[in-house]
Amino acid sequence: HNQMTSIPDLIRKKRDGGQLTDEDIRVFIGAVTGKTIQDCQTGAMLMAIWQRGMVTAETTTFTREMMSSGEVMSWPDEWRGLMVDKHSTGGVGDKVSLVLAPALAACGCKVPMISGRGLAHTGGTLDKLESIPGLHSSVLRCGFDVWRRLSFYSFSTPHFFHK
């Protein structure tokens, strides 16, 4: 990758309809996660991506780079084939998440769920759950490996359901 390529060059490339290379995407994600990019540049790139779209290769690389930019959790081998995902899009009522995850867990599925806080006017799922007296969602990461093996339902960040 050309070391002279700058974030503004990448933004311009996408804005003008160009396809970002794997390295371009790595540079952009690295700048965002490394906090070496201005917020306005991040916004400009995301606007260019929104307006011009991405081909499958760009989307795949972008998704993989985002995933590997943070901590990637692993699960026990014996859970293979039992893991399911219930992703929330941040709806108003949490009607599906709060009912479906325990129901899936009752059927033997493992349902890791990461939930947000303070989302718009309704609050996130965790905000709602923590309104239940005695329910605490905080789990230290160092205790997660033990915590994930518990044999009861748990709500946390991430909240996690398994039987």
GROMACS elastic network, one bead per residue, 0.5 to 0.9 nm:
[ bonds ]
;  ai    aj funct       b0    kb
    1     4     6  0.86156   500
    1     5     6  0.79018   500
    1    23     6  0.65093   500
    1    24     6  0.79213   500
    2     5     6  0.56683   500
    3     6     6  0.79559   500
    5     8     6  0.82412   500
    5     9     6  0.59846   500
    5    10     6  0.71300   500
    5    24     6  0.85272   500
    6     9     6  0.50524   500
    6    10     6  0.63959   500
    6    11     6  0.87331   500
    6    27     6  0.88840   500
    7    10     6  0.50299   500
    7    11     6  0.61917   500
    7    12     6  0.85469   500
    7    24     6  0.89176   500
    7    27     6  0.80451   500
    7    28     6  0.68921   500
    7    31     6  0.83464   500
    7    37     6  0.76942   500
    7    41     6  0.74524   500
    7    45     6  0.87033   500
    8    11     6  0.50147   500
    8    12     6  0.60374   500
    8    13     6  0.84888   500
    8    41     6  0.73615   500
    8    45     6  0.86992   500
    9    12     6  0.50555   500
    9    13     6  0.60478   500
    9    14     6  0.87099   500
   10    13     6  0.50162   500
   10    14     6  0.63352   500
   10    15     6  0.84889   500
   10    20     6  0.75769   500
   10    24     6  0.68283   500
   10    25     6  0.87203   500
   10    28     6  0.79113   500
   10    45     6  0.78324   500
   11    14     6  0.53276   500
   11    15     6  0.59455   500
   11    16     6  0.84921   500
   11    41     6  0.76898   500
   11    42     6  0.88210   500
   11    44     6  0.67536   500
   11    45     6  0.50674   500
   11    46     6  0.86969   500
   11    48     6  0.69317   500
   11    49     6  0.88004   500
   12    16     6  0.59669   500
   12    17     6  0.86338   500
   12    18     6  0.85306   500
   12    45     6  0.83875   500
   12    48     6  0.83123   500
   13    16     6  0.53318   500
   13    17     6  0.65551   500
   13    18     6  0.51155   500
   13    19     6  0.74112   500
   13    20     6  0.74763   500
   14    17     6  0.51460   500
   14    19     6  0.64182   500
   14    20     6  0.67442   500
   14    45     6  0.74041   500
   14    48     6  0.58427   500
   14    49     6  0.65671   500
   14    52     6  0.70947   500
   14    53     6  0.88592   500
   15    18     6  0.73164   500
   15    44     6  0.86427   500
   15    45     6  0.77242   500
   15    47     6  0.82665   500
   15    49     6  0.73751   500
   15    51     6  0.78047   500
   15    52     6  0.68253   500
   16    48     6  0.83021   500
   16    52     6  0.81467   500
   17    48     6  0.84864   500
   17    52     6  0.60067   500
   17    53     6  0.86073   500
   18    52     6  0.86215   500
   19    54     6  0.74188   500
   19    55     6  0.76029   500
   19    58     6  0.74462   500
   20    23     6  0.79036   500
   20    24     6  0.55988   500
   20    25     6  0.64127   500
   20    54     6  0.84322   500
   20    58     6  0.64905   500
   21    25     6  0.63851   500
   21    26     6  0.86395   500
   21    57     6  0.86450   500
   21    58     6  0.71842   500
   21    61     6  0.87375   500
   22    25     6  0.52509   500
   22    26     6  0.62291   500
   22    27     6  0.87101   500
   22    57     6  0.82626   500
   22    58     6  0.71019   500
   22    61     6  0.61274   500
   22    62     6  0.80837   500
   23    27     6  0.61037   500
   23    28     6  0.85846   500
   24    27     6  0.51733   500
   24    28     6  0.62775   500
   24    29     6  0.87323   500
   25    28     6  0.50536   500
   25    29     6  0.60749   500
   25    30     6  0.82971   500
   25    58     6  0.77274   500
   25    61     6  0.70880   500
   25    62     6  0.61935   500
   25    65     6  0.76630   500
   26    29     6  0.52620   500
   26    30     6  0.58405   500
   26    31     6  0.84200   500
   26    61     6  0.81725   500
   26    62     6  0.78187   500
   26    65     6  0.64749   500
   27    30     6  0.51027   500
   27    31     6  0.60933   500
   27    32     6  0.86936   500
   28    31     6  0.51280   500
   28    32     6  0.62948   500
   28    33     6  0.87099   500
   28    37     6  0.83712   500
   28    42     6  0.83977   500
   28    45     6  0.87333   500
   29    32     6  0.50824   500
   29    33     6  0.60747   500
   29    34     6  0.82027   500
   29    62     6  0.78526   500
   29    65     6  0.67362   500
   29    66     6  0.68210   500
   29    69     6  0.76687   500
   30    33     6  0.52456   500
   30    34     6  0.56338   500
   30    35     6  0.81585   500
   30    36     6  0.82247   500
   30    65     6  0.85489   500
   30    69     6  0.76820   500
   31    34     6  0.50359   500
   31    35     6  0.57938   500
   31    37     6  0.53463   500
   31    38     6  0.89762   500
   32    35     6  0.51278   500
   32    36     6  0.64656   500
   32    37     6  0.57902   500
   32    38     6  0.83162   500
   32    39     6  0.85435   500
   32    42     6  0.71168   500
   33    36     6  0.78726   500
   33    37     6  0.87778   500
   33    66     6  0.89379   500
   33    69     6  0.69952   500
   33    70     6  0.85648   500
   34    37     6  0.78998   500
   35    38     6  0.77010   500
   35    39     6  0.89743   500
   37    40     6  0.83487   500
   37    41     6  0.64936   500
   37    42     6  0.69041   500
   38    41     6  0.51880   500
   38    42     6  0.64876   500
   38    43     6  0.87414   500
   39    42     6  0.50663   500
   39    43     6  0.61848   500
   39    44     6  0.85512   500
   40    44     6  0.60233   500
   40    45     6  0.86216   500
   41    45     6  0.61379   500
   41    46     6  0.85277   500
   42    45     6  0.52481   500
   42    46     6  0.61940   500
   42    47     6  0.85445   500
   43    46     6  0.51329   500
   43    47     6  0.60091   500
   43    48     6  0.85369   500
   44    47     6  0.50647   500
   44    48     6  0.61479   500
   44    49     6  0.86030   500
   45    48     6  0.50408   500
   45    49     6  0.61386   500
   45    50     6  0.85224   500
   46    50     6  0.60257   500
   46    51     6  0.85465   500
   47    51     6  0.60607   500
   47    52     6  0.84535   500
   48    51     6  0.51389   500
   48    52     6  0.58715   500
   48    53     6  0.77792   500
   49    52     6  0.52706   500
   49    53     6  0.50856   500
   49    54     6  0.65136   500
   50    53     6  0.53924   500
   50    54     6  0.82022   500
   54    57     6  0.78410   500
   54    58     6  0.56315   500
   54    59     6  0.59309   500
   55    58     6  0.53802   500
   55    59     6  0.63140   500
   55    60     6  0.86592   500
   56    59     6  0.50988   500
   56    60     6  0.60088   500
   56    61     6  0.85784   500
   57    60     6  0.51338   500
   57    61     6  0.61872   500
   57    62     6  0.84848   500
   58    61     6  0.52295   500
   58    62     6  0.59245   500
   58    63     6  0.84494   500
   59    62     6  0.50482   500
   59    63     6  0.59980   500
   59    64     6  0.85135   500
   60    63     6  0.52318   500
   60    64     6  0.61669   500
   60    65     6  0.85699   500
   61    64     6  0.50901   500
   61    65     6  0.59697   500
   61    66     6  0.84539   500
   62    65     6  0.52062   500
   62    66     6  0.61154   500
   62    67     6  0.85663   500
   63    66     6  0.51773   500
   63    67     6  0.61219   500
   63    68     6  0.86550   500
   64    67     6  0.50652   500
   64    68     6  0.61305   500
   64    69     6  0.84644   500
   65    68     6  0.52126   500
   65    69     6  0.59308   500
   66    69     6  0.51428   500
   66    70     6  0.74518   500
   67    70     6  0.64301   500
   67    71     6  0.80663   500
   67    72     6  0.71964   500
   68    71     6  0.69663   500
   68    72     6  0.66232   500
   69    72     6  0.85438   500
   75    78     6  0.84048   500
   75    79     6  0.68524   500
   75    80     6  0.82010   500
   75    83     6  0.88939   500
   75   145     6  0.88372   500
   75   148     6  0.87021   500
   76    79     6  0.55804   500
   76    80     6  0.75193   500
   77    80     6  0.55054   500
   78    81     6  0.83685   500
   78    82     6  0.84365   500
   79    82     6  0.52484   500
   79    83     6  0.63873   500
   79   109     6  0.84854   500
   79   110     6  0.72382   500
   80    83     6  0.64919   500
   81    84     6  0.82954   500
   81   109     6  0.86242   500
   82   108     6  0.71761   500
   82   110     6  0.56750   500
   82   111     6  0.84881   500
   83   109     6  0.59766   500
   83   111     6  0.60832   500
   83   112     6  0.78607   500
   84   104     6  0.84146   500
   84   109     6  0.66052   500
   84   110     6  0.61627   500
   84   111     6  0.54051   500
   84   112     6  0.76473   500
   85   101     6  0.88143   500
   85   110     6  0.84427   500
   85   111     6  0.58810   500
   85   112     6  0.67372   500
   85   113     6  0.71919   500
   86    96     6  0.89029   500
   86    97     6  0.69847   500
   86   100     6  0.80073   500
   86   101     6  0.71126   500
   86   111     6  0.71597   500
   86   112     6  0.80439   500
   86   113     6  0.68456   500
   87    90     6  0.89759   500
   87    97     6  0.81226   500
   87   113     6  0.71735   500
   87   114     6  0.81971   500
   87   115     6  0.88553   500
   88    91     6  0.71601   500
   88    94     6  0.80128   500
   88    96     6  0.86097   500
   88    97     6  0.70016   500
   88   113     6  0.86599   500
   88   114     6  0.88103   500
   88   115     6  0.77933   500
   90    93     6  0.86159   500
   90    94     6  0.77253   500
   90   115     6  0.89899   500
   90   116     6  0.82666   500
   90   119     6  0.72989   500
   90   120     6  0.89688   500
   90   124     6  0.71711   500
   90   125     6  0.81340   500
   91    94     6  0.62388   500
   91    95     6  0.86197   500
   91   122     6  0.86641   500
   91   124     6  0.89149   500
   92    95     6  0.83925   500
   92   121     6  0.86189   500
   92   122     6  0.60875   500
   92   123     6  0.84210   500
   92   124     6  0.87330   500
   93    96     6  0.81386   500
   93   122     6  0.79553   500
   93   125     6  0.86057   500
   94    97     6  0.54318   500
   94    98     6  0.61257   500
   94    99     6  0.86228   500
   94   124     6  0.85692   500
   94   125     6  0.64817   500
   94   128     6  0.87882   500
   95    98     6  0.58598   500
   95    99     6  0.66157   500
   95   100     6  0.85255   500
   96    99     6  0.54742   500
   96   100     6  0.55978   500
   96   101     6  0.81321   500
   97   100     6  0.53959   500
   97   101     6  0.59025   500
   97   102     6  0.86298   500
   97   125     6  0.84656   500
   98   101     6  0.63150   500
   98   102     6  0.72690   500
   98   125     6  0.85128   500
   99   102     6  0.60283   500
   99   103     6  0.63705   500
   99   104     6  0.88845   500
  100   103     6  0.50329   500
  100   104     6  0.60533   500
  100   105     6  0.85327   500
  101   104     6  0.51976   500
  101   105     6  0.61711   500
  101   106     6  0.86396   500
  101   109     6  0.88255   500
  101   110     6  0.87763   500
  101   111     6  0.62987   500
  101   112     6  0.87395   500
  101   113     6  0.84523   500
  101   160     6  0.83658   500
  101   161     6  0.62564   500
  101   162     6  0.84766   500
  102   106     6  0.60907   500
  102   107     6  0.86948   500
  102   111     6  0.83649   500
  102   153     6  0.70929   500
  102   161     6  0.60538   500
  102   162     6  0.74586   500
  102   163     6  0.84488   500
  103   106     6  0.50753   500
  103   107     6  0.65726   500
  103   109     6  0.88672   500
  104   107     6  0.50975   500
  104   108     6  0.66768   500
  104   109     6  0.54295   500
  104   110     6  0.75994   500
  104   111     6  0.73366   500
  104   161     6  0.82840   500
  104   162     6  0.81424   500
  104   163     6  0.89972   500
  105   108     6  0.50618   500
  105   110     6  0.59357   500
  105   111     6  0.66593   500
  105   153     6  0.78586   500
  105   161     6  0.58232   500
  105   163     6  0.52614   500
  106   109     6  0.72125   500
  106   161     6  0.89704   500
  106   162     6  0.74024   500
  106   163     6  0.58731   500
  107   163     6  0.79559   500
  108   162     6  0.70559   500
  108   163     6  0.60260   500
  109   161     6  0.83691   500
  109   162     6  0.64793   500
  109   163     6  0.75341   500
  110   160     6  0.79551   500
  110   161     6  0.63515   500
  110   163     6  0.76009   500
  111   159     6  0.87632   500
  111   160     6  0.59373   500
  111   161     6  0.51621   500
  111   162     6  0.62587   500
  112   148     6  0.89041   500
  112   158     6  0.69359   500
  112   159     6  0.65131   500
  112   161     6  0.63158   500
  112   162     6  0.82127   500
  113   155     6  0.86277   500
  113   156     6  0.83426   500
  113   157     6  0.78201   500
  113   158     6  0.54108   500
  113   159     6  0.51092   500
  113   160     6  0.54336   500
  113   161     6  0.77430   500
  114   156     6  0.79210   500
  114   157     6  0.58048   500
  114   159     6  0.58240   500
  114   160     6  0.78404   500
  115   124     6  0.70856   500
  115   125     6  0.61346   500
  115   126     6  0.63196   500
  115   156     6  0.80026   500
  115   157     6  0.61909   500
  115   158     6  0.59992   500
  115   159     6  0.68453   500
  116   119     6  0.68976   500
  116   123     6  0.83589   500
  116   124     6  0.51243   500
  116   125     6  0.63732   500
  116   126     6  0.63964   500
  116   127     6  0.81998   500
  116   157     6  0.80514   500
  116   158     6  0.88164   500
  117   123     6  0.61109   500
  117   125     6  0.67641   500
  117   126     6  0.58534   500
  117   127     6  0.58612   500
  118   121     6  0.78724   500
  118   122     6  0.75971   500
  118   124     6  0.51341   500
  118   125     6  0.86679   500
  118   126     6  0.85280   500
  118   127     6  0.68580   500
  119   122     6  0.63916   500
  119   125     6  0.85609   500
  119   127     6  0.89624   500
  120   123     6  0.59360   500
  120   124     6  0.79564   500
  122   125     6  0.89005   500
  122   127     6  0.88412   500
  122   128     6  0.86202   500
  123   126     6  0.79499   500
  123   127     6  0.57447   500
  123   128     6  0.69414   500
  124   127     6  0.52145   500
  124   128     6  0.65916   500
  124   129     6  0.88132   500
  125   128     6  0.52218   500
  125   129     6  0.62048   500
  125   130     6  0.86442   500
  126   130     6  0.59550   500
  126   131     6  0.86065   500
  126   137     6  0.70995   500
  126   155     6  0.82315   500
  126   156     6  0.74020   500
  126   157     6  0.76394   500
  126   159     6  0.83941   500
  127   130     6  0.53098   500
  127   131     6  0.66286   500
  128   131     6  0.53680   500
  128   132     6  0.75862   500
  129   132     6  0.57388   500
  129   135     6  0.70948   500
  129   136     6  0.83535   500
  129   137     6  0.80006   500
  129   155     6  0.78418   500
  129   156     6  0.89405   500
  130   133     6  0.71787   500
  130   134     6  0.79864   500
  130   135     6  0.56365   500
  130   136     6  0.61892   500
  130   137     6  0.68906   500
  131   134     6  0.86655   500
  131   135     6  0.76755   500
  132   135     6  0.56627   500
  132   136     6  0.86935   500
  133   136     6  0.85807   500
  135   155     6  0.81612   500
  136   139     6  0.84645   500
  136   155     6  0.79897   500
  136   156     6  0.72878   500
  137   154     6  0.85479   500
  137   155     6  0.60478   500
  137   157     6  0.59234   500
  137   158     6  0.82193   500
  137   159     6  0.73071   500
  138   156     6  0.60073   500
  138   157     6  0.62340   500
  138   158     6  0.87360   500
  139   142     6  0.84768   500
  139   143     6  0.70512   500
  139   144     6  0.69512   500
  139   147     6  0.82837   500
  139   156     6  0.65626   500
  139   157     6  0.66068   500
  139   158     6  0.81333   500
  140   143     6  0.55164   500
  140   144     6  0.65688   500
  141   145     6  0.79501   500
  142   145     6  0.71605   500
  142   146     6  0.86235   500
  143   146     6  0.56195   500
  143   147     6  0.59696   500
  143   148     6  0.86171   500
  144   148     6  0.57847   500
  144   149     6  0.86136   500
  145   148     6  0.55473   500
  145   149     6  0.69978   500
  146   149     6  0.55989   500
  146   150     6  0.71064   500
  147   150     6  0.55305   500
  147   154     6  0.89221   500
  148   151     6  0.85809   500
  148   154     6  0.88402   500
  148   160     6  0.73637   500
  148   161     6  0.87592   500
  148   162     6  0.83132   500
  149   152     6  0.89143   500
  149   162     6  0.84333   500
  150   153     6  0.79816   500
  150   154     6  0.84334   500
  150   162     6  0.79216   500
  150   163     6  0.82172   500
  151   162     6  0.68223   500
  151   163     6  0.54364   500
  152   161     6  0.76050   500
  152   162     6  0.64104   500
  152   163     6  0.55083   500
  153   160     6  0.70816   500
  153   162     6  0.56322   500
  153   163     6  0.64472   500
  154   159     6  0.62735   500
  154   160     6  0.54657   500
  154   161     6  0.55715   500
  154   162     6  0.77096   500
  155   158     6  0.74761   500
  155   160     6  0.56267   500
  155   161     6  0.70196   500
  156   160     6  0.64321   500
  157   160     6  0.80034   500
